[in-house]
Structure formats: structure tokens, C-alpha cells
Amino acid sequence: MKVFVTGAAGFIGSHLSRRLVAEGHEVLGYDGVTPYYDVKLKRARLALLHDEPRFSFVEAMLEDRAALERVVFGFEPDVIVHLAAQAGVRYSLENPASYISTNVVGTFNLLEVCRALKPSHVLLASTSSVYGANESLPFAETDRTDFPVSIYAATKKAGEALSHSYSHLFDIPTTNFRFFTVFGPWGRPDMALFKFVSSMRRGEAIEVYGEGRMKRDFTYIDDLVTSIVALMGAVPQRGHPVAVPGVVDSLSPVAPWRVVNIAGGGSVGLLDFIEAIEAATGLTARKTMLPIQPGEMVDTFADARLLEALTGFLPRTPVAEGVRRFVDWHDEWTQTRSE
């Protein structure tokens, strides 16, 4: 297939692009390569795809409607995977305008392109953060998501709502997937794993928010990519919900649209996560315990039965193994940067 991937220089987008070309698909990546974090890391991810004849790349912003239309209409993809976003809960307090611009306006521009192009399947990245103040665990796709507690979550919820309207009005098969704390090699420097390992290697204390009481449903990057590729083939059809006992489909009653959690369905404590980092690095973390930050959720825990029903797959890479692979990559990356 021909697949258009936004956010191709990002953590998830670069991994997905490599998997797709390895499986024989033609991929056009699109990314603004913004300086939210180290641009050299984004360039290095793209360099891994430099010699792939089935991969091409355009550097441009989603907010540039004319550029987006020119690129997509020229490529005519079968499938669109929309991963580009301004990420991060804490940064959304500092610069909310960037979240509205990229996550809302950028997504709107892409949906307008989809309206004209009518691809066979549109897949959009959302986040576990949309569950917000929901206290029912594990989080199921059919739970209410009306009470986001961060600006980031509100913009991703807006993207879900916009995509449903477009799916209903213009009959566009659409899947939104909600990510749960993705980690692994080539990850983002603003995420806890990258920050913890960097600080520990420098002999610095790590900042542990929520006094270490927070829990997360960690998802290893390779498992996430496998899930996305499998969901590409699970095209929603109005009136055809999943018929598996014990599984409630999130399929819309008025559109070929659904939302799917991508996670293993387990919750790991932050202090246990830090212990896995200590084991992988051979270091003992010095911890600065801090209160939970505004907009943060105490616990994330996914009901992943719909993902398994649709794809036959569940993320299963153990946290300790994923952390070890990240640490190996991080040490190599740090050494490369210092040369």
C-alpha cells in the first residue's frame, strides 16, 4: 500500500515508517521537525530511512494547508496515519497555543484533505490522557472522556471528536488509537525514561513526581508499531461491530469510526519502573520526591480487549526488557553525540 505518515521524524512515526517499508509498503513521511526537543535526534531517526527506496520525506507543517494538500494529493495514499502532534502534558501549561495550532488546526487541515481524497482508512493518534478525571479502572474505550485535566488531553479529545464528525459526514473509515506511555529506543528526551537515565548517568538526582505513587500502563515501541500495522487492516464498517464475548466495541452507531486502546493492560508503579532502570544501568537513583504536577494523572491502566479482538495481538514486552533495550540505545546515542 501507499501510506502517508505524519510525524515521521518523531519517536513513533520513525519506528512505524521503518516497519512499513520493511514490509514492502511505500511510505511518504511528513514532519515539521520542530525544535520542541533536540532536532539532531529527529534528523538521526530520519537518517535510518535515508537509503530506503520506498521511503520519501517532506519537511513541512500541518498548519501549512497548501503544502499539505500539494503533498498528499500528489502522493494519493491508500492509508493515512496521523501521528504528528505537539506532545507533553507539562509543556501544554507553558505554551498552550502550540497545542491548539498543531493538534487542533493541524488535524482539521488533514481531515479536510481526507474529505477530498477519501483514503481507504485514516488512523489518528490519541492518548490515554483523554480519560482525565475518569476513576474507573481499567480504562475502556466506551468510558466517558468528558473531563480532561490537561490542555494536551483536551486538544487530543478535540481531534477524536473532529474525526468522528468527518467520518460520519463524509463516510471516511477512521480509527483513533489511544496510546499508553510508549517507551523504547529513539524515545523523546522529555519523557521520564530518557530524563531518568540521562540524569543517573551524570550522577544527578532524578525528579520523581507524585512522591512515586503514580502508575502507568507502559507500552514498548515495537509492540505499539505491531498494533498500529495490524489495525490498518481492521477497517471500521458501520453496523459491523466486533462479535467477541466480553468485548464491547467502540464502533460509532452513525459512522465507520472507532477508538482503540493500545496497551498491554497492566499498571506498573513508578518506583518499580525506576528499579528496572537501576537494574539496567547498574546505578542507584538518587530521588528528589516532588508533588504531582498539574494536569498529570495518578494511574493509567487500559482495557485492551478490543485491540486483541481486532488484531489477535496484545503488547507483551516486559518493562524490564524494554528498559534494558532503551538503556543500551541511550548509551550508544550519548557516545555518538560526544564524538
N, C-alpha and C positions, 0 to 999 in steps of 0.2 A: 504494500500500500504506500501511498504518498501521505506523510504525516507532517503537519505543521506544529512545531513545539515552541511555545512562548516561554521565556525564561531559560533558554538553552544554555546560558553561561552560569546558571545557578547550580546549587548543590544537587537538587533532584533532577532538574532539566538536563544537566550534562550526563548524569548516570542513565537517565531514560534514553537520551539520544544515542548513547553508545550501545545500549541493549537493542534498540530498534534497528540500527544499521547492521549489527551483528546478526540479526535475524532476517536480514535481506530487504528491509523496508527503505524507502527513500525519505530522508528527513531534511526539512528546512527549519533551521533554528532561528529564533528572533529574540533579541535581548538588547536592552538599553545600556548594559554594562555600567550601571550607575555606581558612584563611589560610596554607597552606604557602608560597605566594608571593602577590604583590600582588593582593588581591581586586578592586581597581579595574580591573585588566586583565581579569579574568574577567567583571565586570559590563559592561565595554565590548564584549567579544565577544558577550554576550547581547543588548546593545542593537542590534547589527546585525540581529537577528532580531525586533526589537520589533514591527515593522509587518507581519510575515508572518502572514497569517490561518491558514496551515496549520501554524504552529508554536505550541506551548504549552509551558510550563515549570513544573516543580515543584522547589522547593529543599528537599531532604531528604537524609538519609544512607542509604547502603546498609545500614548496621548497624541502622537502624530498620526492622525486619521488618514491623511493622504498617503503617507509612506506605508502604513499597514495595509490599506486597500491595494496599493500597487503591488506589494509583495505577495499577498495571499491570492489575489485574482490572477497574478502571473503564474503562481505555482499550482493552483487548483487542487488542494489536498483532498484526500478521501476522509481523513480524520484530523481533527484539531484537538490538541492537548494544551490547555491553558494553565501554565504553572507560574507565569510571571506575576509578581506581586511585591508590594512593599511589606516586608515581614517584620515580626518582632512586636511583642506586647508593650515593652517598656518604652521603646522609641516612639510609639504612637502617642505617648504623652508629650514628647518633646516636639514632634513635627507632625501633627495630625493632618495637615494639608497634603503632605506627600501620600498619605494613605487614601484620601479621597481622590486625589488625582490618578494614582496608579490603579488602585483596587476597585474603584467605582467607575470613574470616567474611562480608564483603560479597558475595563471589562465591557462596559457599554459599547465602546468602539468595536471591540472584537465581535460582540453579539450582532452588531449591525452588519458586519462583514458576513457573519454566518447566515443572517437573514437573506442576504443576496446570493450567497454561494450555495447554500443548502448542502453541507457536507453530510456524509452518512452517519457520523457520530461526533458529538462535541463533548469533551471531557474537561471539567474545570476543577481546579484545586481549591478546597475549602479547608477548614481547620477544626480541631476539637474545641477550640476556644469559643465556637458559636454556642456551645452548650451552656456557657456562662454560669448563671446562678442556679442551674438545674442541680438538685441534690440527689436525684435518683441514679444509683449506680447499679450495673454498668450503663453507660450512655447508649441508648438505642436511637436509630435514625428517626424514629417516629416520635421521640420525646420533643417537648416544646423547646424552642430556641429563641424565645421572645425577650430574653433578659440578658443580653451580652454585657460583660463587665469591663470590656476594653474597647477602645476605638478601633483597634485592629480587628477584633471579632465582629464589631458592627459592620465594618466595610466588607468583610467576607460573607456575612449574612446577607448583606445587600446584593452581593454577586449571585448568591444562590437564588434569591427572590427574582432578580432580573432575568436570570437564565430560565427560571420556570415560566415567566411571562412570555419570553421569546419562544420557548418550546411549545407552549400552548397556542400562541397566536400564529406561529409560522411552521408548526409541525417539525421541529428540529429535535431529533433524538439526542438527549442530553443526560450525562451522568456527572454529578458532583461527588467528589470524594473528600472525606474529612480525614486529614492526617493527624496522627497522634505522635508527637515528639520523635521525629525522624532523626537518626544519628548514623554515623559511619564515616569512612574516609572521604575526603574532599568536602567535609561539612563546613557550616558557617562559623566564622570566628566569634559571632555574637552569642552563640549558643553555649549552654553550660559545659558540655563535654570539652569543647575546644578551649574555653576560658580556663577550666579547671586544670587540664593537662598543661597548658602554657604556663600558668601560674606555678604549678607544682614543679615543673622543670626548671623554673627560675628561682625556686626556693621561697616563693612568696605564699602568703596565706590566701586561701580561696574564700570567696564570699558566699555564704550559704543562707539563702533567703527562707523565710518561714520557719526559722530555727530548725531546719531539716525535717519538718513534719510533712512536707509536700510529697506526693506520689505521682508517678507518671506511667502511662502505658507506652513504653519505648518501642519503636519500630525500626528495625535495621534497614538500611537503604536498599540492599539487594531484594529484600522481601517486599518492600514498598514498590519497587520497579516491577517485580514479577506480578504484583497485584494490579498495577495500572495496565500493563500489557494484556493481562487476562481480561480485565474489564473492558478494554477496547472492543473485544468480541462479544461482550454481553450488552448488546444494543437494546435499550428500553423500547418496549412496544406497549402503547396504550391498551388497556384491557387484558394484558397478559402478565399478571404478577407471578412471582416465584411461588411454586406449589410444593413447598417442603414443610413437613410438620414441624411446628415450633418456631418457624421463621415468619416474621411479619415484614412484608415488602414495603418499602417507602415509595413505590411507584405512584405517581400522581394519578388521580382519577380523571383528570382532564387534559393530560399531556403525556408524551413519551419521555418522561423525566423521572429520575430517581436520585437519591443521595445514598452514599455507601461509606460506612466507616472502614478505614484501612488501618488495622492494628491487630495485635495478637490476642487481645482480650485478657490482659493481665496487668496488674498495677504494682510497680516497684518503688519502694521508698527511696527518697533522695540520698539518705545516708548509706543505704545498700548500694546505690549506684556509685557513690564515692568510694566505697570499699572495693568495688570492681576496678575502678581506676587505680587505686592504690596497688592492687594485685598485679595489674598490667604494667604499671610503671616501676614497681618495686620501691615506691616512695610512700611516706606517711604524710597525709594532708594536714596542714595547719588550718584550722577553720575559724573564720570570723562569722559568728552567728548573727543574722540580721532579721528584722521583721519581714513579713510578706509584703511584696510591693503592690501598689495599686494596680488593679486590672488582672492580677495573677489568680489562677485557680488553685485550690488546695490539692485536688485529686482529679486525675483523668483516668478513665477506665472504660474501654469500649466493649460493647456487644458486637462481636464480629461475625455473627451467624449469617447475616445476609451476604457478606463478602464470600464466605465459604460456600453458601448455596449457589451463588452466581458463578464462581470460578473453580470451586473444588480446592481452593488454596487458602491457607492461613499463615501469616508471618510466624516463624518459629525459631529464628536465630536467637540463641541465648544472649542476654545482655552482656554477660562476661566475655563471650566470644566476640561480639560486635565491638565492645570497648577495646579489646586486645587488638583487633584489626585497625581500629582508629588510631590507637597509640603508635602502632608500627608505621602507619602512614604519616602521622604527625611528626614523628622523629625524622623520617626521611625528608618531609617537606621543610622542616626547620633547618636541616642540614643543607638542603639545596638553596634555601634563601640566604644562608650565611656565606656561601661560597662566592 
